[in-house]
Amino acid sequence: MDEKEIIESLSPIEKKVLEVLSQDYKELDEISKESELDKTSILRGVTFLENKALIEKNINKEHNIDLGILGINYLKKDLPERILLNTLSKREFLPIGEIKKACNLNQNESKIALGTLRKKDLIQINEGKLYLDKGSKDISKKMIEELFLEKLPLEKDSLEGDDLQAFKNLQARKEIIEVKEINQIKIRLSENGKKIASQDFSIDLIEQLTPKLLKQNGWKSKRFRRYDVTSPVPRIHGGKKHFVNQSKEYAKSIWLEMGFKEMDGPKVETGFWVFDSLFTAQDHPVREMQDTFFIKGVTGKIPLKGKKKNECVVSQIRKAHEGGLDGSKGWQYEWDEEDAKKVLLRTHTTSLSMRTLQKIKETNEFPAKYFALGKCFRNETVDWSHGFEFNQTEGIVIDENANFRQLLGYLKEFYKKMGYEKIRIRPAYFAYTEPSLEIDVFHPVHKKWLELGGAGMFRPEVTIPIFGKHIPVLAWGQGFDRIITDFYKITDLRELYKNDINKLRETKFWRK
């Protein structure tokens, strides 16, 4: 562009920035003060001026050291080693095992305080007891780490002597200090910029069309500012839901299209609904702490005995477990009502199915189809394929004419709509369904089959306590997070909730 075209393309922000620039470098603060523009507007104007080759930019990276979260706290309350040193100064000795309590420190702080004072030769240890070192001079004198924290913020490149040593010591400890990279930007006019800045660019140009201009034809006698449509501009990312929530909504729409109603219920449940109503024995390993998050010190409520509509539920579930229900051998033990009242984070959404079955019994809604999609919690070791919380999609079909072939049809249709043309269905065992199955998909990266979830038909020991007779119920509980990872080509379940804003912006919508 020639000078005239450049001048006609300058935005109001660019003009203000040019007016305060010179052949000498200026920092953003100085430009902001002289132009009365905020830094964000200046940086936007600088980008456009740089594209027009009107300015020269110099970026100097600085590393500033400042207080971290713990550093702010320690600056107010003293470092752990100072607290321990002060405590020792008031005693003849201090047993190592009493450091936490005497100094009000946590386990990690106690270890750090002990190790730091030993390195500085300020203490001695004898027979499990701490003593002040007899050679210690003035223990009230501040340590180099304490002095360093008081000086912050500092520039990293300026450190020397004790400050440099204190920085190295504190950097090895978490969250006491943090190093921030700061870009110091300086700007000056380029040779071409000097020529443009010397021109009169106070031309009355139209920046945008307004309803008033269009209505009054005011634009006809004026000129529009030139716009460079080829200039690179930042990509704009519109707001959208988290891709996990998008996926859940998509799956819900599939179940609704297939004629299911949605069921919902509490995430904090009693063992009665999560385990006992599903014919899971009270000594089954799944109920142990290794698999389940129990809520300590809380007792829940189960359907009360004595009320006619509920009396059969509790008593019949007891019979099912003990072996006195409709010819079933049960589990051959004495069912404990108190164990059923234990409160826990639900390990599956099948507890919702059991609550829904009881409502259906009361409303006499036959046949019926329900689904759920919600969070479950298990005491798992977190790795690429397991998490301590996960989403599960649950479903039940209650119909006296329901059969196993229909169950396969529902599952195949759901997975087909979710994008799975081929799935592996294999026999399985679950305490509360017979026959039972599991669905797998092959993981192309880890080269192994991944279980998505189980399904089957509820056993009579599950349905009879609810309905008073056996009614066929198709049931399934599928791990939904693994379905999500396959669609988004995520090879590690932990990536689902890292919430990297750049990755979230690039993540596509769930569409099949």
N, C-alpha and C positions, 0 to 999 in steps of 0.2 A: 504493500500500500504506500502511496505517496503521503506527504505531510498533511495535505488537506483531508484525505480519507481517514488518516489516523486520528486527527483532531475530531472529525465528525463521528468517530466510533468510541470516543472516550465517555465512560459513564460518570455520573456525578462523584462517585467515590474515587475513581481514578484521577479525576481533575483535582480533588482536594489533596490527594497524596502527592501529586506532581507539584502542586503549589508550594509545599513545604520542603521538598527535597532539594539537594544541591549536589555539587561534585564531591563533597565529603560524606563519608558513611554516617548514617544516623540509626540509632536503635529504635525499636518499636515504641518504647515508652515516650521518647522524644517526639516521634512522629504523631503519636496519639494526642499528646498535649497540644502540639501546634495546630493540628488539623481538626481537633475536637471530635475525632472518630474513635470508636472502640477498636480493640486489637483484632477482633474477628473481622470487622469490616476492612481494616487495613490489610490484613493478610489476603482477603478476597481481591482487593484492588491490586495488591502486589502481584498476585498470580496473573491477572489480566495484563498488567503493565509489562511483566516479564515475557509473556507471549508476544507482545508487540515490540520486544527488544528495547524498551525505553528505560529500563533500570538494570542495575547490577546488584546481585544479592550475595552476601557473605554469611555463611553459617558456621558458627563456632560452637562445638559441642562441649558442654561443661558437665561434670559429675558432682552434684551437690549431695552432701551427707546431712541427713536430718534424723530426728527422733522417730523410732518406730512405735508401735502400740505399747509394748512393754517399756520402752525407753521413757515414754511420757509418764508412765506410772512410777517407774523407778526414780525418775528425777524428783518426783513429789515425795515418795516414801522410802527412798534409799535402795541401793542395789542389794541383792540377797547376801553378798559377802560382807557388806557393811553392817547389815542387820545381825548377822552371826557374830561378827567381830565385837559389836556393841554389847551383845548378849553375854559373850565370854568375858568381857571386861568387868562384868558385875558378878561373876562367879569364879570360884576356884577352878572348876572344871565343868564339862558338859558331856554326858554320855552321847555317843554318836546316834543312838536310836531315839534320842529325845530332841534332835535338832528341829524336826518339823513342828513339833508341838511348842517348844520353847521360843522359836523364832517366828511362828505362824507362817511357815513356808510350805510350798507343795514339794512333792518328791523330787522333781527335776531341779527346782530352785535350791533345795538342800544339797544335792549332789554338786551343783555348780559352785555354790558358796564354799563348800568344803574343799573342792579341788582348787579353786582360785586362791584361797588363803594358804593352802599347802604350797602352791607354786611360788607365792610371794614370801614364803618362810615366816609367816606371821603366827602359825599355830604348830603344835606338836600333838601327836597321837600316841597314847600309851594305854595299853590294855583296854581298848575300846572307848577311851575317854579323850576329850579334846582339852588342850591347855593352851593358853597364850604362850608364844615363844618367849623365853626369858630374855633373849637378845633383842626383842622388839623394842624400838624406841618410842616415838610418839604415835600411838595407834589412832589418835584423833586426826592426824594429818590425812588429808584427802588423797585417795589413790588416783592414779593417772586416768583411770576410766571415769571416775566421778567428775574430775575436772574437764574431761573431754565432752561429756554429756552436757555440761553447763555452757560450753562454748558453741554448741550447734545452733544453727546450721553452719557448715564449713564447706569450702570447695576441696574436693579430694586431692587435686594436684598440688595444693598448698601445704599439705601435711608434711611434717617432719618431726624428728625426735620422739618425745613422749606421746605426742598426738598421733603420730603414725603407728606407734606400737599399741596405743589404746584402741585405735581403729581396728587393727588386726585382731586384737583380743575380743572386741565386742562383735565384730563381723562374724566370728565363729559361733556366736550365740543367736538364737532366733528372735526376731522382731524387736530387738533393742534399738538398732539403727537401721536405716535404709538408704540406699544410694539411688538418687534420681538423676536421670540424664535430661539435661535441659539444653535446648537449642537457642543460642544467642544469635538472633538474626539482625544483620545490619544491611542497610540499603542506601544506594546512591544513584544518581542519574547516570545513564550511559551517554555516549557521545550523541547518539540520536535523540536520547531523552532531553539533553540540554537544548537541542534545537527546538523540540516541540514545546518544552517548558517556557521558552522565550517568546512563543507565539501567543496571540490572543485566542484562547479557546472558549471564551464566554459566548458561545453561539446558542441561540434559543432553538433548541431541538426538542421534538416530541419524544418522550421516553416510552410512553405507552398510550394505546387508544383507550379512551374512557367513554362511557355511555353519553356523557355530556358533549364530548367532541364529535361523536358520531351523529348525535341528534341535531347539533347546531352547524354541522359541516365545518367546524373550526379547523380541522386537519388539512383542508384544501389549500390554505394559504401558508402552511408551515412545512418544515422539513423534518423528517424522521431521523433519529440517530441511527448510524450504521451498526449492524450487529454481525459479528463474526461467528457464523454458525458452525465453523470448522474447529473452533478452539476447544481443547479438552476441558471438560467440567467434571466435578465430582459426581459419582453415581448416586442417585437418590434411591434409598430403600424405604418403601412404605411400611407402615406398621402391619404386623400380621401375628396370628397366634403361633405359639410354639408348635413345632412340627409334631410333637407327641400328642398335643391336644387336637391338632388337625386330624391326625390318624385315628384317634379315638372317635371323633365326630363322624368320620367317614365310615368306620366300622359300625357305629350305632345306626347310621342311615341304612346300611345293608340289612341289619336285623329288622328294622322297622319296615323296610320294603318287603321283607319276607313274612310280614304279618305278626311280628312279635311285639309285645308290650315291654317297656323298660321297668325293671325293679331296682330299688335302691334300699340302703340300710346302713347301720352303724359299722365303722371300721374297728371300733373297740367292742368286743363281743364276749359272751360267756362261753365256756367250754361246752355247755349244753347244746348251743346251736351250731358251733363249729365242729364238734366231735361227736357228742353223745347221740344227737338226733340222726347222725349219719352212720350209726352203728360202728363207730370207731372205739375199740376197747380202751378202757381207762388206763391200762398198762401198756398201750401201744407206744413204741418209741417216738412216733411223731408228736406226742403230747409232752415230751420231755423238753427241758430248757435248751437242749442242743438245737432244737428245730423251731421253737416257739418263743415269742416275746410275751411273757406273763407280766401283768401289772401287779406289783407287790403291794400287799396291804389292802387290797380292794376285793370285796365280795359282790358278785352280781346277783341278779334275780332271774329265776327260771319260772315257767308257767306254774302258777300256784296250784297246789292240790286242794281239793275241796270245792272248787268251782266246776260245775258240771261240764261245761264245754272244753275245759282244759284238763280235767282230771284224767281222762284216758290217755292223754299225751305223755304225761310224766310216768304214770303207772305202766303204760304199754311199752315205753322205751326201757323202763327198768326190766320188764319181762323179756324184751328182746335181747338185752345184754346178758341176763342171768340164765336164759334158755327155756323160758316158759311161754313162748309166743307161737301159736299156730304150728306146732311141731318142730320149730327151729331149735337147734341145740344151743344157740347163742354162744357166749364166750365162757360160760361156766365159771362165773365169779360173782361176788356180791357187789352190786352197783352202788357207788357212793354218791349221794346227792350233793354233798359238800364239794366234791371234786368237780362236779358239773357246774358249780357256781363260780369257779375260778375265772378271773377276767384276763383277757389277752387281746393282742392285736390279731385280727383275723388272718389265718394262714391261707385261706382261699375264699372266693366269693360264693361258694356253695352254701354258706350259712344264709345267704340271701334267698337261695332256692328253698331252703327249709322253712324260713319264715313265710315265704310266699305260698308254699303248699298249705300251711296252716290257715292262711287267709282264704285260699281257694276252698278249703274244707268248710269254712264258715259262710262264704258267699255262694257256694255251690256252683262255681264258674267252671263248667265242663263243656267241651274241651277248652284248654287254655295253652298259650305259648308265651313265655317270658324270657327276657335276656337281661344281662347286666354287664357292665364294663367298669371295673374299678380297681383300686389299689389293694394289694395283699402284702403281708409282711412275714418273713421267715428268717430265722437266725442262721443265715448262710455265710460262708466265707466268700467275700467279694472277689470275683475274677472276671474274665472276659465274657463268660456265659452265665454268671450268677450275680444276683444282687440281694440285699436284705429287704428291698421292697421292689415290687413289680406290679404291672397291670395284668389283669386276667379278664377274659371275656367268658361269661357264664351263660348257660341256657338250659331251659327245661320245657318239655312238651308233655302235657298231661292229657291223656286220651285213652279210653278203654280199648280202643282199636290200634293203638300205637305199636310199632314193631321195630326190630333192630335194623331192618333195611331202610326204614324211614330215617332213622338216626344217621346212617351213612349218607343218605341223600341230603339232609340238612347241612352236615359238615362239609361235604364236597361242594355244595352250592355256595356256602359262605366263603370257603377258601378260593373258589373259582372267581368270585366277585372281588376278592382281595388280591387277585393276581397270580394265584398258584394253580397252574394247570395240572401239575403232577404232585401228589403227596403220597407218603407211605403210611398205610394203616396196618397196624399189627396187633395181635392179641395182647392183653395186659391183665393185671390184677389190681383191683381196688376193693377195700373192705365193704364199700356200700353200693357197688354196682355188679351186676352179673347178667349177661356177658359184659366184658369190658374191653376197651381198645385204647391205643395211643396213636397219635399222629406225629409223624416226623417229616422234616425237610432236610435236604443235604446242604451242608455249609461248604461253599466252593473254596474258601480260603483255608479254613482249618481242616478240610477234608474229612469231615465226619458228619453223621446224621445227628440232627438236633431235635429233641423232643419238644413239641409245641404244647402238648397237653393231653389230658385223658378224657374219656367219655364212656358211656355205658347206659344200662337201664337199672334204675334203683331197685335194690333187693326188697323183698317183702318186709324184711326187718326194718326198713326205712319207711315204707309207705303205709303199712298196716297201723303203726302207732298214730299216724296222722289221720287217715281216712276210715279206719276201722275195718278195712278190707284192702286187698292188694289191687291197686290200679296202676297200669303201666305208666312209667314216667321216663322219658328220654332225657338224659342229662349230660352236660359236658362242661369242662373248665379248661380253657385254652390260654397258654401264656402269650399275652399280646405283645409284650416288649420284643420278643424274638421275631415276631412278624414284622414289627417296625424296622428292626435292624436289617432284615433282609431287603426290604423295599429301598431303604436309604443307603444300602451297601456299607453299613456300619459293622465293623468286625469286632467291636468290643462294646458290650452293653453299657459300660461306664461312660461312653461317649454321649449317651442319651441326655444326661443331665449336667454336662460340663458347662453348658451355656456360654460358649465362645461366641461373642456377638457377631464376629465376622463370618463364622460358619453358619450361624442362624440366619444371617441375611442371605446367604447363598443357597440355603436349603430350599429345595423345590416344594411345591404344594403336593399333597397326596392326590394323585389323579390316576385312574387306571383306564 
